[in-house]
Amino acid sequence: MITTYLVVATFLGMVVYLCYFVATSEQEVLNNSFNSRQEILIAQNYRGDILSDKGDKLATTTLDSEQNETRVYPYGEIFSHVVGFSTHGRTGVEAASNYYLITSSAPITDKVVNDVAGNKNPGDDVYTTLNTHVQETAYKALGVYDGAIIVTEPATGKIIAMVSKPGFDPNTIDADWETLTKDKSSGKLLNRATQGLYPPGSTFKIVTALEYIKENPDTYNNYGFQCNGRFTLGDSTIQCYHGSNHGYVDFKSSFAKSCNSSFANIGTKLNKVAFRKTLDELLFNQELPVKFVYGTSSVHMEESLSDEEIIQTSIGQGKTQITPLHLNMITCAIANNGSLMKPYVVDCVTNSNNSIVKQFKSSNYGKLMSAEEAEILRDMMKSVVTNGTATFLKNADYTSAGKTGSAEYNSKGDSHAWFTGFAPADNPKVCVTIIVEGAGSGGDYAVPMAKRLFDAYFEEYPINEE
Amino acid sequence: MQEYVALLSKYFIAICMAVYTLESFLVFRFKQEEARRGIYLRQTILIFFIQFAAFMTLVIKSGDLQYLLFYGIVQLMLFGIIMITDMIYPRANRLLINHICLLLGVGFIILCRLSYQRALKQFVIVILSMVIAMFIPSLIEKWRFLKGFKWVYAVAGIAGLSAVLIYGQFSHGANISFSIFGITFQPSEFVKILFVFYVAASLYESTSFLNIAFTTVFAALHVIILVVSKDLGSALIFFIAYLFMVFVATKNYLYLLLGIGGGIGSAIVAYHYFKHVQVRVQAWLDPWTYIDNQGYQVTQSLFGVGSGSWFGMGLMSGNPDTIPYVEMDSIFSAICEEMGVIFGIMLILICISCFIMMMNMALLIKDNFYRYISYGLGVIYIFQVFLTIGGSIKFIPLTGVTLPLVSYGGSSVMSTLLMFYIVQGLYLIRQKEERNGRRKKRRPNREQHYRRETETIPPEDDLVFLDRETE
């Protein structure tokens, strides 16, 4: 009977939809602030711990005799942005894993015992991908400067360290809240690594170079330029950093020595529409495939761009803005044969008995560029270390590659110091992106920090000699 | 201690429900009455198990003994329904009776948990309805002249709906009920039955094009009055019921297609003309953006279902009070939140089982008048179930109708019980048809098999439609 089959089919569809909903939406449903059932869980369970990759406690709950909870952050300022806080709203890992932290997957017998004793059940613990030693090194490396450091593994997308300075002490967040939110100038609560928008400076030459390679796949190596310290187009002039005069440079040495004049010249030769497409593929002006809050990088690239704008953009100045996170993602893609692995910071969730309740895996976003293009860029970035602006890294126990940047941000010529790179140069294991606000030259300030970070990483994760 | 009880009862109830549902579908494999008796008995026991576990949880979690009292009277009532129906109508459809008891029982559990006052009110109305309903099967079987009252049904139906329109009170955007002496009354629930009777009587007389056109005019009148009263959910139910009844009477696909086309057309018109239709559709497409406004009911409902997960948060452990209209339109979400989605799915399947019974009746009965009635009531019932459950899980936009026998709502529960007992009456008619059929066939070597009315009940060959191709 047709009606019966029709009805049964419709209802089956509805049941499938219901099952799908229950199976997939648990997290979003429970994390929504309009859902009052969170309060029930919070009343029954105490918040679980957030731990580093090797089990150091980054955030933990202490209970007093009346089962009142206090959240303690043993590492204070060092992890303040990435771990976040959970009073006064939620940020960082505290926000992203809220559902797991307030749910208890303890064995039923434990729950019964707790119920009888009038105790709260332990919320599940969250293991992050963060490494304490590398994070501490990054924190100390920035020293008195403001800025951000991100350390990731290009093969998996794991975030090993994420530091933003200035920071705050999450242990005293309640007491400090008024002053922190009223302070409009220093922005201590801002996670500069993910949300800080800066001019990329010479690090953008990676992108300009990529575009040149794409447009001239067979002839890019024939490029040559005579640099005399400045480049003029129409009414606009740009100069090489601190008045250097590079002499004759080919494509690779323009990159290695970070010659502004040469790259401004390259900029004028590029097809703006094609460049726009490349920028979209590199995730500029777009949503990033990450699960946490981030700023959106922006760059202007269209036919109507003026001469001045095109040469400024080619060297990473002008109106372009990028976050350290985004730059790190591009670097990781270069290190990983063009494939971007989505950055993530939560590794797994365990219950109070240390059994894994949920395991997160790395996931491939897709290619930002072809493997050949990535290889060419890697090669160029190696030369930055061997005979370019980052030779400080040459004498390490490992090989490395990268790009420095000195991004001017005012008319007085002050600049942020950038470095983005990876090590070892072949088969990279770790990617580092550093910005030091107002410090000056990337080669002078950011590169030494990078070395300390590479060292710290290899101390924790030694390279296997095969 | 509470933990253990709450946890165990969750799983216990879900398992009992699953077994009950399974048995509902397995029952058709047994032609032998003896085996069926066994299944029916097991089902009845399961119903009481579920009631026990659920109410015990309520009592233990709340420490309030009034739940114990309520538990007692509900069990007495359920027991009464089963016993009395069995005494008066030994040949009634036992499966349907079990389903009625199960659904009423679940309704009482969750209503008791949500609002003791309302649960009590519902209880009183159910008792009243059962008293009336007990007479129905017999009347249906005996009063064959009901076929001829086409005009009575039409006039009474339209009058009832108009009364609401004229005297009614606005209740959240729709004009659907009015009060006499403090009792709120929703006529559209009863008019549903009158409407089905009208269409059945009319189609029974003739399925000529002229008659169809004529009938359509009066059917449309019902729908239009409902639309003007802004009771769009009921209007939709009436429309669909009419469409399918005409289709089954004429077997003409053209009518079906025309009807569907007309339906889509009017839906689009309604969308543009009625503000609150637009609001409902928007809330369905993206409730999260309007979460504290139009989307509030849907999102809170989804929170309930999502937080409940497969086995529920446990009775009295969730927060269903945050869901708007939770005792009425969104009761399914409250059930899923506290008793689990598995329980909810079983509930859906039981409603389908009721529907299949009614369809089956439509197939087997020879008299067209009763055939159309069975079909019409079945479509009305299942479509209402679809609207209410689909709306609360965001499968379709919300339409403001209740879940029959489970939701709070006097008119709804009474009219549904009357509907189900009308179907029981049809069941008796069919058995009479069968016996008359057998008398005409007189096969000598099987003569021993023929018994008198009050003795063995002949094997039921339900669900024959799985073998037959006929409509």
Interface residues (C-beta under 8 A of the other chain):
Chain A: M1 I2 T3 T4 V7 V8 T10 F11 M14 V15 Y17 L18 C19 F21 V22 S25 E26 V29 L30 N32 F34 N35 S36 R37 E39 I40 I108 K111 V112 D115 V116
Chain B: M1 Q2 E3 Y4 L7 F244 V248 I291 D292 T299 Q300 L302 F303 G304 V305 G306 S307 S309 W310 M313 S317 G318 N319 T322 V341 G344 I345 I348 I352 F355 I356 M359 L363 Y375 V379 I382 F386 I389 G390 I393 K394 F395 F465 E471
